[in-house]
Amino acid sequence: MEKRLTRTAMFFSVGFVFMVACAAAAFFFGLKLGTEKAEAAYEKEQLESEAAQVSTPYQQQDLVSFYHTVFLPYREFQSEWQKAINKLAQGQQSEAVSMLDGLSDLASRKRNDAASFDMQKSPLLGQAQANIINSLKQFEKASDKAVSLSKSAEGQQLIAAIGKEESYKSAVSNALAAQQSYYAAMMKWGASVDPEIPSDYTSTSIMEISQWKALPLIVKNKLMADQLNKRKQLMSFYPQDLTSRVDEFIKNGQQSSMKVRSVSAIVDLLINTKAVRYGDFIENKAALYDNEMLPQLPFYYQEIVN
């Protein structure tokens, strides 16, 4: 009897150990399987997140970063350049030449600033950055050339001579191309936020006023950047300043009284009569644009001293 009990006890002991071993194996197998599933889910989430970032390269933070690190340094240089040219126009030759003499170094410093942040993950912003850098490089050459030209010309004659220089024309062309790309990037950002906004829009050769009036503000601004790029003229105002003057012109019914039938004709009239000023957008924003979506960029929401 005692011997039989011992065998039974041994049987139960072995069975118990076997069950514990199986339970432990099942636990660790389940743990491993759960870990693998969790890791797979995490990797999938990461891949989806990365894919989303690749598919939407025009995020508001990218636009803001470009503004502060690339666009603003260029605008600061442009402001100083235009001050020097204005001095020439006013007959203040000595002071203007002194300013131009320092602009070569300023262009170099601003070029380094503009190159300090990599914007290449967003194609349009990458193009704009490259064009800004090239523009400042050409302005560096144009500044030196302007000082040299000042030895034999002055006033309007000197301004005209500077305008004919290839370095100056290249600087302006690159700057306007950069501006066009920046505003196109804003429109792509807008399209990612609001499906009613197109990701790309090119004006017809003759845009009717009725077509223009139906467009979102962010698209209008891009079209005005296109217009400025075509003209290859360095202006102190922003595309949105031109947009606001076009809209004000239409709102006041001036297109009817002056028999102007297209947006391009209005733009020509406004630019040729110097009717657009830096700050027009900020001044007219409350009256003309209610609930229009724009990225949170300083030049849309606060007046900047130019």
VOPAGU-2260 file (C-alpha; in pm, 1 decimal, decimal comma):
REM VOPAGU-2260
SITE   aa  ch    i         X         Y         Z
SITE  MET   A    0       0,0       0,0       0,0
SITE  GLU   A    1     277,4     239,4      94,8
SITE  LYS   A    2     467,4     151,6    -220,0
SITE  ARG   A    3     159,8     218,2    -436,6
SITE  LEU   A    4     109,3     559,1    -270,6
SITE  THR   A    5     467,6     647,7    -343,9
SITE  ARG   A    6     420,4     567,8    -711,0
SITE  THR   A    7     103,9     775,4    -719,2
SITE  ALA   A    8     280,9    1063,3    -552,1
SITE  MET   A    9     561,5    1039,2    -802,1
SITE  PHE   A   10     310,4    1033,8   -1086,5
SITE  PHE   A   11     142,1    1345,8    -958,1
SITE  SER   A   12     477,7    1513,3    -895,2
SITE  VAL   A   13     596,7    1446,3   -1247,6
SITE  GLY   A   14     262,3    1558,8   -1385,6
SITE  PHE   A   15     275,1    1875,4   -1180,8
SITE  VAL   A   16     627,7    1957,5   -1298,4
SITE  PHE   A   17     523,9    1888,3   -1657,6
SITE  MET   A   18     223,6    2119,1   -1625,5
SITE  VAL   A   19     438,3    2395,1   -1476,2
SITE  ALA   A   20     689,0    2356,2   -1759,0
SITE  CYS   A   21     411,1    2373,0   -2018,0
SITE  ALA   A   22     259,5    2677,3   -1851,6
SITE  ALA   A   23     596,8    2850,0   -1841,7
SITE  ALA   A   24     660,6    2764,7   -2205,8
SITE  ALA   A   25     316,9    2893,2   -2300,5
SITE  PHE   A   26     376,7    3212,7   -2103,5
SITE  PHE   A   27     710,3    3287,6   -2266,0
SITE  PHE   A   28     577,1    3195,0   -2609,7
SITE  GLY   A   29     283,6    3429,5   -2557,5
SITE  LEU   A   30     516,0    3701,1   -2431,7
SITE  LYS   A   31     740,9    3662,9   -2735,4
SITE  LEU   A   32     443,1    3662,5   -2970,5
SITE  GLY   A   33     293,3    3968,3   -2801,9
SITE  THR   A   34     624,4    4152,4   -2816,9
SITE  GLU   A   35     665,5    4073,3   -3185,5
SITE  LYS   A   36     312,4    4194,7   -3256,8
SITE  ALA   A   37     371,4    4513,6   -3059,4
SITE  GLU   A   38     698,6    4576,3   -3241,3
SITE  ALA   A   39     533,4    4508,8   -3576,9
SITE  ALA   A   40     250,3    4747,3   -3491,7
SITE  TYR   A   41     500,5    5014,0   -3382,7
SITE  GLU   A   42     704,9    4971,5   -3699,8
SITE  LYS   A   43     388,7    4996,0   -3908,6
SITE  GLU   A   44     287,7    5312,1   -3725,7
SITE  GLN   A   45     632,9    5460,8   -3778,7
SITE  LEU   A   46     628,0    5375,1   -4148,9
SITE  GLU   A   47     281,6    5525,6   -4187,8
SITE  SER   A   48     395,8    5837,2   -4003,8
SITE  GLU   A   49     703,7    5869,1   -4224,5
SITE  ALA   A   50     493,8    5810,7   -4534,9
SITE  ALA   A   51     252,8    6082,1   -4424,4
SITE  GLN   A   52     541,6    6322,4   -4378,6
SITE  VAL   A   53     675,4    6238,8   -4723,0
SITE  SER   A   54     335,0    6283,2   -4884,1
SITE  THR   A   55     274,8    6618,3   -4710,7
SITE  PRO   A   56     610,5    6798,7   -4726,0
SITE  TYR   A   57     449,2    7143,1   -4699,4
SITE  GLN   A   58     364,0    7176,6   -4334,4
SITE  GLN   A   59     309,2    7509,1   -4164,8
SITE  GLN   A   60     623,5    7467,2   -3955,5
SITE  ASP   A   61     827,0    7430,1   -4275,7
SITE  LEU   A   62     679,2    7754,2   -4410,3
SITE  VAL   A   63     757,1    7932,0   -4083,1
SITE  SER   A   64    1112,3    7795,3   -4073,5
SITE  PHE   A   65    1170,5    7908,8   -4430,5
SITE  TYR   A   66    1037,9    8254,5   -4349,8
SITE  HIS   A   67    1272,6    8310,4   -4057,1
SITE  THR   A   68    1585,9    8136,3   -4183,3
SITE  VAL   A   69    1577,5    8207,3   -4558,5
SITE  PHE   A   70    1318,2    8461,4   -4667,7
SITE  LEU   A   71    1369,2    8717,7   -4391,6
SITE  PRO   A   72    1749,9    8741,3   -4432,2
SITE  TYR   A   73    1696,2    8806,6   -4802,2
SITE  ARG   A   74    1429,0    9070,1   -4736,8
SITE  GLU   A   75    1657,7    9243,2   -4488,8
SITE  PHE   A   76    1923,7    9267,2   -4756,9
SITE  GLN   A   77    1674,2    9382,6   -5020,1
SITE  SER   A   78    1556,3    9659,8   -4789,1
SITE  GLU   A   79    1911,2    9792,9   -4752,2
SITE  TRP   A   80    1970,7    9766,1   -5127,2
SITE  GLN   A   81    1659,8    9967,5   -5204,1
SITE  LYS   A   82    1754,7   10230,8   -4947,8
SITE  ALA   A   83    2084,6   10276,9   -5130,0
SITE  ILE   A   84    1911,5   10302,0   -5469,1
SITE  ASN   A   85    1665,2   10555,6   -5325,9
SITE  LYS   A   86    1958,4   10763,1   -5202,9
SITE  LEU   A   87    2095,9   10765,3   -5557,2
SITE  ALA   A   88    1758,1   10873,1   -5694,1
SITE  GLN   A   89    1751,8   11159,4   -5443,2
SITE  GLY   A   90    2095,9   11279,2   -5550,6
SITE  GLN   A   91    2275,0   11166,0   -5235,3
SITE  GLN   A   92    2558,6   11004,5   -5428,5
SITE  SER   A   93    2824,7   10992,5   -5159,6
SITE  GLU   A   94    2600,2   10835,5   -4897,3
SITE  ALA   A   95    2453,2   10590,6   -5149,1
SITE  VAL   A   96    2794,2   10472,4   -5269,5
SITE  SER   A   97    2905,2   10426,0   -4909,9
SITE  MET   A   98    2599,2   10206,7   -4850,6
SITE  LEU   A   99    2659,5   10008,4   -5169,6
SITE  ASP   A  100    3018,6    9951,8   -5064,9
SITE  GLY   A  101    2897,2    9774,5   -4750,9
SITE  LEU   A  102    2623,7    9577,0   -4924,3
SITE  SER   A  103    2865,2    9325,6   -5073,4
SITE  ASP   A  104    2962,8    9208,8   -4725,0
SITE  LEU   A  105    2599,2    9217,1   -4609,9
SITE  ALA   A  106    2494,1    8999,8   -4905,4
SITE  SER   A  107    2761,9    8747,7   -4812,8
SITE  ARG   A  108    2647,5    8732,4   -4449,7
SITE  LYS   A  109    2281,2    8700,4   -4542,6
SITE  ARG   A  110    2370,0    8428,9   -4793,3
SITE  ASN   A  111    2531,8    8229,5   -4513,4
SITE  ASP   A  112    2223,1    8283,8   -4298,3
SITE  ALA   A  113    1994,7    8162,3   -4577,2
SITE  ALA   A  114    2203,8    7847,6   -4621,7
SITE  SER   A  115    2211,0    7761,0   -4251,3
SITE  PHE   A  116    1892,5    7549,7   -4249,5
SITE  ASP   A  117    1823,3    7257,9   -4483,7
SITE  MET   A  118    1486,5    7300,4   -4659,4
SITE  GLN   A  119    1543,9    7032,9   -4922,8
SITE  LYS   A  120    1281,2    6787,6   -4792,8
SITE  SER   A  121    1016,4    7021,5   -4936,1
SITE  PRO   A  122    1088,2    7051,5   -5310,4
SITE  LEU   A  123     945,9    7400,8   -5366,7
SITE  LEU   A  124    1106,2    7536,8   -5050,6
SITE  GLY   A  125    1432,5    7371,3   -5150,6
SITE  GLN   A  126    1415,4    7544,7   -5489,5
SITE  ALA   A  127    1332,1    7874,1   -5322,7
SITE  GLN   A  128    1625,4    7841,5   -5084,0
SITE  ALA   A  129    1867,4    7766,6   -5368,7
SITE  ASN   A  130    1739,1    8068,5   -5562,1
SITE  ILE   A  131    1770,4    8298,5   -5260,4
SITE  ILE   A  132    2129,1    8185,6   -5206,9
SITE  ASN   A  133    2208,9    8243,6   -5575,2
SITE  SER   A  134    2034,7    8581,0   -5566,1
SITE  LEU   A  135    2243,0    8702,8   -5273,5
SITE  LYS   A  136    2558,1    8575,0   -5440,7
SITE  GLN   A  137    2475,2    8781,1   -5749,1
SITE  PHE   A  138    2384,5    9084,5   -5537,7
SITE  GLU   A  139    2729,1    9058,2   -5382,9
SITE  LYS   A  140    2878,1    9097,9   -5731,2
SITE  ALA   A  141    2627,8    9367,8   -5826,9
SITE  SER   A  142    2720,0    9572,3   -5518,8
SITE  ASP   A  143    3087,7    9569,5   -5610,0
SITE  LYS   A  144    3004,1    9658,1   -5969,1
SITE  ALA   A  145    2780,6    9945,5   -5858,0
SITE  VAL   A  146    3066,1   10097,8   -5658,5
SITE  SER   A  147    3290,6   10069,3   -5962,8
SITE  LEU   A  148    3027,6   10227,9   -6189,7
SITE  SER   A  149    2981,5   10517,4   -5946,0
SITE  LYS   A  150    3322,0   10651,4   -6051,0
SITE  SER   A  151    3185,7   10745,9   -6392,1
SITE  ALA   A  152    2810,6   10786,3   -6338,4
SITE  GLU   A  153    2569,0   10920,6   -6081,6
SITE  GLY   A  154    2199,7   10952,9   -6001,6
SITE  GLN   A  155    1955,4   10807,9   -6252,8
SITE  GLN   A  156    2237,8   10736,3   -6494,9
SITE  LEU   A  157    2405,8   10515,4   -6235,5
SITE  ILE   A  158    2076,4   10344,3   -6146,9
SITE  ALA   A  159    2021,6   10264,4   -6515,0
SITE  ALA   A  160    2376,4   10130,8   -6548,9
SITE  ILE   A  161    2330,6    9904,2   -6246,6
SITE  GLY   A  162    2003,8    9777,1   -6392,0
SITE  LYS   A  163    2182,5    9666,2   -6709,4
SITE  GLU   A  164    2441,7    9460,5   -6523,5
SITE  GLU   A  165    2402,8    9084,1   -6567,7
SITE  SER   A  166    2477,1    9020,6   -6200,3
SITE  TYR   A  167    2192,6    9252,0   -6098,0
SITE  LYS   A  168    1947,5    9102,7   -6347,9
SITE  SER   A  169    2039,3    8752,6   -6231,8
SITE  ALA   A  170    1999,0    8854,9   -5867,3
SITE  VAL   A  171    1650,0    8991,0   -5930,9
SITE  SER   A  172    1547,7    8693,2   -6143,5
SITE  ASN   A  173    1656,0    8445,6   -5875,7
SITE  ALA   A  174    1485,8    8641,5   -5598,7
SITE  LEU   A  175    1153,6    8655,8   -5783,1
SITE  ALA   A  176    1171,6    8286,0   -5873,0
SITE  ALA   A  177    1231,2    8208,5   -5505,0
SITE  GLN   A  178     932,9    8418,7   -5404,8
SITE  GLN   A  179     715,9    8240,7   -5661,6
SITE  SER   A  180     818,3    7898,5   -5526,5
SITE  TYR   A  181     752,0    8007,9   -5168,3
SITE  TYR   A  182     398,9    8120,9   -5247,6
SITE  ALA   A  183     336,6    7802,2   -5446,8
SITE  ALA   A  184     444,3    7605,5   -5137,7
SITE  MET   A  185     193,5    7802,4   -4928,3
SITE  MET   A  186     -79,8    7701,2   -5169,9
SITE  LYS   A  187      18,7    7334,5   -5143,3
SITE  TRP   A  188       2,2    7364,9   -4765,8
SITE  GLY   A  189    -343,5    7518,3   -4801,5
SITE  ALA   A  190    -455,6    7227,2   -5020,1
SITE  SER   A  191    -343,6    6980,5   -4751,8
SITE  VAL   A  192    -562,1    7159,1   -4495,9
SITE  ASP   A  193    -864,7    7252,3   -4706,9
SITE  PRO   A  194    -975,0    7026,2   -4995,7
SITE  GLU   A  195   -1143,6    7326,4   -5159,1
SITE  ILE   A  196    -801,3    7480,8   -5226,1
SITE  PRO   A  197    -615,2    7347,0   -5532,1
SITE  SER   A  198    -259,7    7225,7   -5480,9
SITE  ASP   A  199    -155,4    7394,9   -5803,7
SITE  TYR   A  200    -307,3    7673,7   -6010,2
SITE  THR   A  201    -181,1    7853,8   -6317,2
SITE  SER   A  202    -362,3    8154,2   -6453,8
SITE  THR   A  203    -490,2    8160,6   -6807,6
SITE  SER   A  204    -324,5    8414,9   -7035,9
SITE  ILE   A  205    -621,7    8645,4   -6984,1
SITE  MET   A  206    -791,9    8586,0   -6650,1
SITE  GLU   A  207   -1141,9    8723,9   -6631,3
SITE  ILE   A  208   -1231,7    8924,6   -6323,1
SITE  SER   A  209   -1515,7    8682,7   -6244,4
SITE  GLN   A  210   -1262,4    8397,5   -6228,2
SITE  TRP   A  211   -1037,0    8597,1   -5999,5
SITE  LYS   A  212   -1315,1    8683,9   -5755,7
SITE  ALA   A  213   -1396,9    8315,0   -5703,3
SITE  LEU   A  214   -1043,6    8221,3   -5595,6
SITE  PRO   A  215    -925,1    8172,1   -5235,0
SITE  LEU   A  216    -684,5    8438,8   -5110,5
SITE  ILE   A  217    -391,7    8196,9   -5086,8
SITE  VAL   A  218    -431,1    8118,5   -5459,5
SITE  LYS   A  219    -457,4    8487,2   -5550,3
SITE  ASN   A  220    -131,6    8555,0   -5367,4
SITE  LYS   A  221      42,7    8280,9   -5562,9
SITE  LEU   A  222     -87,0    8427,7   -5890,3
SITE  MET   A  223      47,3    8769,9   -5793,2
SITE  ALA   A  224     385,7    8611,4   -5720,5
SITE  ASP   A  225     363,5    8469,6   -6074,5
SITE  GLN   A  226     286,7    8816,1   -6211,0
SITE  LEU   A  227     582,8    8973,3   -6033,1
SITE  ASN   A  228     812,6    8696,3   -6150,3
SITE  LYS   A  229     714,2    8760,9   -6511,9
SITE  ARG   A  230     797,0    9129,5   -6483,2
SITE  LYS   A  231    1149,6    9079,9   -6343,7
SITE  GLN   A  232    1127,7    9400,5   -6142,5
SITE  LEU   A  233    1245,4    9432,5   -5783,8
SITE  MET   A  234     954,9    9563,0   -5574,9
SITE  SER   A  235     944,0    9653,8   -5207,4
SITE  PHE   A  236     590,4    9519,6   -5164,4
SITE  TYR   A  237     477,9    9159,2   -5121,7
SITE  PRO   A  238     248,8    8964,1   -5357,0
SITE  GLN   A  239     -32,6    8994,7   -5100,5
SITE  ASP   A  240      -0,6    9374,1   -5114,7
SITE  LEU   A  241     -63,9    9354,3   -5488,1
SITE  THR   A  242    -352,7    9111,1   -5429,9
SITE  SER   A  243    -521,6    9351,6   -5191,1
SITE  ARG   A  244    -490,3    9642,5   -5433,8
SITE  VAL   A  245    -640,1    9433,8   -5716,1
SITE  ASP   A  246    -931,0    9332,8   -5492,1
SITE  GLU   A  247    -979,7    9689,9   -5373,2
SITE  PHE   A  248    -975,8    9811,5   -5734,2
SITE  ILE   A  249   -1248,6    9560,6   -5824,6
SITE  LYS   A  250   -1452,6    9621,6   -5509,4
SITE  ASN   A  251   -1463,1    9995,1   -5580,9
SITE  GLY   A  252   -1588,1    9930,1   -5934,3
SITE  GLN   A  253   -1287,7   10094,1   -6096,2
SITE  GLN   A  254   -1254,7    9815,8   -6352,1
SITE  SER   A  255   -1593,9    9915,8   -6495,1
SITE  SER   A  256   -1533,7   10289,5   -6501,4
SITE  MET   A  257   -1188,7   10242,1   -6655,3
SITE  LYS   A  258   -1304,4    9959,4   -6885,0
SITE  VAL   A  259   -1039,0    9717,2   -6762,0
SITE  ARG   A  260   -1142,4    9360,5   -6840,6
SITE  SER   A  261    -868,0    9132,3   -6710,6
SITE  VAL   A  262    -664,6    9083,4   -6395,3
SITE  SER   A  263    -336,2    9125,7   -6583,6
SITE  ALA   A  264    -453,4    9462,9   -6711,9
SITE  ILE   A  265    -535,5    9572,6   -6356,3
SITE  VAL   A  266    -192,4    9458,5   -6237,9
SITE  ASP   A  267     -23,3    9648,6   -6520,7
SITE  LEU   A  268    -216,4    9962,3   -6433,9
SITE  LEU   A  269    -142,2    9940,6   -6061,5
SITE  ILE   A  270     229,3    9872,9   -6106,2
SITE  ASN   A  271     282,2   10128,3   -6382,3
SITE  THR   A  272     114,7   10400,9   -6175,6
SITE  LYS   A  273     305,3   10295,2   -5860,5
SITE  ALA   A  274     -26,1   10240,5   -5684,0
SITE  VAL   A  275      92,3    9943,9   -5475,2
SITE  ARG   A  276     276,9    9998,1   -5149,9
SITE  TYR   A  277     441,6    9780,9   -4892,8
SITE  GLY   A  278     184,8    9723,6   -4616,3
SITE  ASP   A  279    -128,0    9752,5   -4833,4
SITE  PHE   A  280    -236,8    9400,9   -4740,1
SITE  ILE   A  281    -220,4    9464,1   -4364,9
SITE  GLU   A  282    -405,9    9791,3   -4411,2
SITE  ASN   A  283    -685,5    9633,7   -4617,7
SITE  LYS   A  284    -702,3    9291,8   -4455,0
SITE  ALA   A  285    -992,6    9356,6   -4217,3
SITE  ALA   A  286   -1206,3    9517,6   -4486,7
SITE  LEU   A  287   -1137,0    9271,6   -4767,4
SITE  TYR   A  288   -1060,4    8933,7   -4616,9
SITE  ASP   A  289   -1286,4    8774,5   -4360,9
SITE  ASN   A  290   -1213,7    8414,4   -4258,8
SITE  GLU   A  291    -960,7    8356,0   -4536,3
SITE  MET   A  292    -713,5    8081,0   -4450,0
SITE  LEU   A  293    -345,6    8172,3   -4447,6
SITE  PRO   A  294     -39,4    8017,9   -4282,7
SITE  GLN   A  295      76,6    8180,5   -3959,9
SITE  LEU   A  296     351,8    8390,7   -4114,9
SITE  PRO   A  297     442,1    8732,6   -3972,4
SITE  PHE   A  298     387,7    8927,0   -4294,5
SITE  TYR   A  299      23,4    8817,8   -4299,4
SITE  TYR   A  300     -56,4    8914,4   -3942,8
SITE  GLN   A  301     162,9    9203,8   -3838,8
SITE  GLU   A  302     318,8    9501,6   -4004,0
SITE  ILE   A  303     691,3    9465,9   -4048,2
SITE  VAL   A  304     914,2    9768,8   -4073,2
SITE  ASN   A  305    1086,5    9744,4   -4408,5
